[in-house]
C-alpha cells in the first residue's frame, strides 16, 4: 500500500512539473512572438531588414577580419 501511495505521489509531482514547464514554454513563446512582431514593425517603420542586418553586422572585438 505504501509503495502505491509513493508512486501516485511521484506521478502527481511529475504532472505538476509538466504543468510548470508547459506554462514556462507558453510564456517564452509569447515573448518570442512579441519580439518578432516588434522587429517586423520596426522593419516596416524604418525600411530596413533588421534580422538580416543584425546577423551580418557583427563587431569583431579582436580587430581581425573574418575569413571566408
Steps between C-alpha positions, in 0.01 A plus 500: 500500500782739589671440163177577316463832684863586430451428128188712488677782681787480252256508208327805648837675541591420139164627378552824694849536352363444149238768561770741622717431195206540263417835660863614472508391137179691433647816655816467290293453186307818579830685549633365170182594314514849652866547405440381144202736465704793634779423251243477220350839597845660529599362160188652345546829685866547413510314168791274591540127544594483867538122516727488197703803608533373855635165384755648258627800698688346788773697663827316532662600826837348409537731200558209266304476180283191469627241254264370236 
